[in-house]
Amino acid sequence: MRNALYRLHIYSLCMAAFFLPLRIHYCNIFIGVGLFFWLASWQKEHFSNSPEVRKAFLIFISLYLIQIVGVLYSENLSQAFFLLETKLSLLIFPVMILLSPIKKEDIYLIFKFLLASVLIACLWCHTVVFNEIISSDLPLSSLLTDYHFHNVFFTNPIRLHPAYLTLTISISIFYLIEIEFLKSKNKVLLIVWFLYYAICLITLMSRAGLIAFGFALFVYIIFRIWYLEKKYKTGIVICVVFITMVVLSVVYIPNFKIRMIDSMQNLESRVQDNEDESSPGLHVKQWYCAWNSLHGMHWIWGLGTGDEEDALMKCYSAHNWSGLVAMKLDAHNEYLSSMVRHGLIGLFLFLLNLFYAVYLSIRNRDALYLSFIIMIAINALAASILFGQVSIVIYTLFNALLAKRIFIKQSPKSSINE
């Protein structure tokens, strides 16, 4: 009976991963279902005797515990309790994955469900975009050259921000390279699959996502392909393909160059320009307000779990930044958001989670985990990834899965893996 309940727990995690890029509310339903089956099948033996597992568990859940502590000194208690609910994934996934008898094959199965959903999401979005171009008589070039067009229409069917679809595509690409490519007999199909995902990345034109993927790919080649495998030619081929696609995009897609290069210039002057409501202009103002919201002892423990938005709204209003006031945007940088909510303590805990994951991945020669955490760290520079539901689930689900994969490798005969 317990084995059947455990399998239902795994299938629930698979469905949560499947709906993650498609419909977050369905994803949340399966997270709840998975938690129910985890509770029904859990035994005390699942709590590992391994000090490393216990350490990882405490480090991972610390990001949720600090949210609870921050409620105690929040002025906006309703927002604080609302955020406690939306951030439950910070606690649930370390519990459901690290404290369960999940096997390596189960982890790969969950990743395969993500692969399928990302492919469906990309095909779905491309189909809708082509239909929109045909029905509106817009030129086909709009698909790749008009960022506003694809930002509005491309991800509209799945209601997912381009940055987070980019992140799920990037995770899928590294999984294809690291796991599936080595096992598959049909490598041509995987190469075509990889190239289609690469086209999707270019189509989305998410600045942080593309930079994160490019940097993570560079680290992957250095660490895995050159340092561990000594496959220098393979690494060079991957680099050449990626660089060629980027160069062609810069040369032949005018808006790509404008968005990725030109728009990132003169950022400091954008703070004073009240008329500048471009994406970089808004982000610089958000960062400015987040940094200037901290005074005195707030640098140590922050404003509280529920007070980030109120502090930023006060700053936006004082500078007459009506666009930011209307959209009620957060700091758009997790390092700053963590400081606004919980001061240097919150920033320390977030950095501790990132550096611990890097330590685990390097020590255990796990290039997939290292690539993932690098993408998270870079995306955190341009998004408050511990604020929205989608970004929290992406981070916590795959962080816990990849850490568990390492612990399974370390202790193949441990009771946590039986």
URFENTA-V877128 format. One record per pair of residues at least 6 apart in sequence whose ideal C-beta (glycine too) atoms are under 8 Angstrom apart, sorted by the first residue. I is the first residue (numbers start at 1). J is the second residue. Records with the same first field share a line. If there is no record, write none. Layout:
I: J ; J
This chain:
2: 41 ; 43
3: 41
5: 37 ; 40 ; 41
6: 37 ; 41 ; 100 ; 101
8: 33 ; 37 ; 41
9: 34 ; 37 ; 38 ; 41 ; 96 ; 100
10: 102 ; 106 ; 109 ; 110
12: 30 ; 31 ; 33 ; 34 ; 37
13: 30 ; 34 ; 96 ; 97 ; 106 ; 110 ; 397
14: 109 ; 110 ; 113
15: 26 ; 27 ; 30 ; 33 ; 113
16: 27 ; 30 ; 31 ; 34 ; 393 ; 397
17: 27 ; 110 ; 111 ; 113 ; 114 ; 117 ; 397
18: 113 ; 114 ; 116 ; 117
19: 26 ; 27 ; 30 ; 117
20: 27 ; 114 ; 117 ; 168 ; 390 ; 393 ; 394 ; 397
21: 114 ; 117 ; 118 ; 121 ; 158 ; 160 ; 164 ; 165 ; 168
22: 117 ; 120 ; 121 ; 158 ; 160
23: 158 ; 159
24: 159 ; 160 ; 389 ; 390 ; 393
27: 393
28: 389
31: 89 ; 92 ; 393
34: 96
35: 92 ; 95 ; 96
38: 95 ; 96 ; 100
42: 99 ; 100
45: 415
46: 99 ; 100 ; 101 ; 415 ; 416
47: 99
48: 54 ; 98 ; 99 ; 407 ; 411 ; 414 ; 415 ; 416
49: 414 ; 415
50: 407 ; 410 ; 411 ; 414 ; 416
52: 407 ; 410
53: 98 ; 407 ; 416
56: 94 ; 98 ; 356 ; 360 ; 403 ; 407
57: 94 ; 95 ; 98 ; 99
59: 352 ; 353 ; 356
60: 90 ; 94 ; 98 ; 353 ; 396 ; 399 ; 400 ; 403
61: 90 ; 91 ; 94 ; 95
62: 349 ; 352 ; 353
63: 90 ; 349 ; 350 ; 353 ; 386
64: 87 ; 88 ; 90 ; 91
66: 342 ; 345 ; 346 ; 349
67: 83 ; 84 ; 87 ; 90 ; 305 ; 341 ; 342
68: 84 ; 305
69: 342
70: 80 ; 301 ; 302 ; 304 ; 305 ; 306 ; 341 ; 342 ; 346
71: 77 ; 80 ; 81 ; 84 ; 304 ; 305 ; 306
72: 304
73: 301 ; 304
74: 80 ; 303 ; 304 ; 305 ; 306 ; 307
75: 303 ; 304 ; 306 ; 307 ; 310
76: 304 ; 306 ; 307 ; 309 ; 310
77: 306
78: 306
79: 306 ; 307 ; 309 ; 310
80: 304 ; 305 ; 306 ; 307
81: 306
82: 306
83: 305 ; 306 ; 387
84: 305
86: 388 ; 389 ; 392
87: 386 ; 392
89: 389 ; 392 ; 393 ; 396 ; 397
90: 386 ; 392 ; 396
92: 396
93: 393 ; 396 ; 397 ; 399 ; 400
94: 396 ; 400
96: 400
97: 397 ; 400 ; 401 ; 404
98: 400 ; 403 ; 404 ; 407
100: 416
101: 415 ; 416 ; 417 ; 418
102: 404 ; 417
103: 408 ; 417
104: 405 ; 408 ; 409
107: 401 ; 402 ; 404 ; 405 ; 408
108: 179
110: 401
111: 175 ; 179 ; 401
114: 168 ; 171 ; 172 ; 175
115: 172 ; 175 ; 176 ; 180
117: 168
118: 165 ; 168 ; 169 ; 172 ; 197
119: 193 ; 196
121: 158 ; 160 ; 165 ; 168
122: 165 ; 169 ; 196 ; 197 ; 200
124: 157 ; 158
125: 154 ; 155 ; 156 ; 157 ; 158 ; 165
126: 154 ; 200 ; 203
128: 153 ; 154 ; 156 ; 157
129: 143 ; 150 ; 153 ; 154
130: 143
132: 138 ; 153
133: 139 ; 140 ; 142 ; 143
138: 149
142: 149 ; 150
143: 149 ; 150 ; 203
144: 150 ; 202 ; 203 ; 253 ; 256
145: 253 ; 254 ; 255 ; 256
146: 255
147: 205 ; 255 ; 259
150: 162 ; 203 ; 204 ; 205
151: 162
154: 162 ; 203 ; 204
155: 161 ; 162 ; 165 ; 204
158: 165
160: 390
161: 390
162: 204 ; 205 ; 206 ; 209
163: 206 ; 208 ; 209 ; 379 ; 382 ; 383
164: 390 ; 391 ; 394
165: 200 ; 204 ; 206
166: 201 ; 204 ; 206 ; 209 ; 210 ; 213
167: 209 ; 212 ; 375 ; 379 ; 391 ; 394
168: 394
169: 197 ; 200 ; 201 ; 204
170: 201 ; 209 ; 212 ; 213 ; 216 ; 375
171: 372 ; 375 ; 394 ; 398
172: 197
173: 194 ; 197 ; 198 ; 213
174: 216 ; 220 ; 368 ; 371 ; 372
175: 368
176: 190 ; 193 ; 194 ; 197
177: 194 ; 220
178: 220 ; 224 ; 367 ; 368 ; 371
179: 368
180: 190
181: 187 ; 190
184: 190
198: 241 ; 242 ; 245
201: 209 ; 210 ; 213
202: 210 ; 245 ; 249 ; 253 ; 256
205: 255 ; 256 ; 259 ; 260
207: 259 ; 260 ; 264 ; 279 ; 382
208: 378 ; 379 ; 381 ; 382 ; 383
209: 379
210: 260
211: 378
212: 374 ; 375 ; 376 ; 378 ; 379
213: 375
214: 242 ; 246
215: 374 ; 378
216: 371 ; 372 ; 374 ; 375 ; 378
217: 238 ; 239 ; 242 ; 371
218: 239
219: 370 ; 371 ; 374
220: 367 ; 370 ; 371
221: 235 ; 238 ; 239
222: 235
223: 362 ; 367 ; 370
224: 367
225: 231 ; 232 ; 234 ; 235 ; 238
226: 232 ; 235
228: 365 ; 367
249: 256
250: 256 ; 257 ; 260 ; 261
251: 257
263: 278 ; 279 ; 280
264: 280
267: 280 ; 284
268: 284
270: 276 ; 278 ; 280 ; 281 ; 284 ; 285
271: 284 ; 285 ; 288
273: 281
274: 319 ; 320 ; 321
276: 282
277: 323
282: 323 ; 324 ; 329 ; 332
283: 332 ; 333 ; 382
285: 316 ; 319 ; 321 ; 324
286: 312 ; 324 ; 329 ; 330 ; 331 ; 332 ; 333
287: 331 ; 332 ; 333 ; 336
288: 315
289: 311 ; 312 ; 315 ; 316 ; 319 ; 324 ; 331
290: 308 ; 312 ; 331 ; 333 ; 336 ; 337 ; 339 ; 340
291: 336
292: 315
293: 303 ; 308 ; 311 ; 312 ; 315 ; 340
294: 302 ; 303 ; 339 ; 340 ; 343
298: 343
299: 339 ; 343 ; 344
300: 343 ; 344 ; 345
301: 342 ; 343 ; 345 ; 346
302: 338 ; 339 ; 340 ; 341 ; 342 ; 343 ; 345 ; 346
303: 311 ; 340 ; 341
304: 341
305: 341 ; 342
307: 340 ; 341
308: 330 ; 331 ; 337 ; 340 ; 341
309: 328 ; 330
311: 340
312: 324 ; 329 ; 330 ; 331 ; 340
313: 325 ; 328
316: 324 ; 325
317: 325
330: 337 ; 384 ; 387
331: 337 ; 340 ; 384
332: 382 ; 383 ; 384
333: 380 ; 381 ; 382 ; 383 ; 384
334: 350 ; 380 ; 381 ; 383 ; 384 ; 385 ; 386 ; 387
335: 347 ; 350 ; 351 ; 380 ; 381
336: 384
337: 384 ; 386 ; 387
338: 346 ; 347 ; 349 ; 350 ; 386
339: 346 ; 347
342: 349
350: 380 ; 386
353: 399
354: 373 ; 376 ; 377
357: 369 ; 373 ; 399 ; 402 ; 403
358: 370 ; 373 ; 374
360: 366 ; 369 ; 403 ; 406
361: 367 ; 369 ; 370 ; 373 ; 402 ; 406
362: 370
364: 406 ; 409 ; 410
366: 402 ; 405 ; 406
368: 402
369: 402 ; 403 ; 405 ; 406
372: 398 ; 399 ; 402
373: 399
376: 385 ; 395 ; 399
379: 385 ; 391
383: 391
384: 391
385: 391 ; 392 ; 394 ; 395
386: 392 ; 395
407: 414 ; 416
408: 417
411: 417
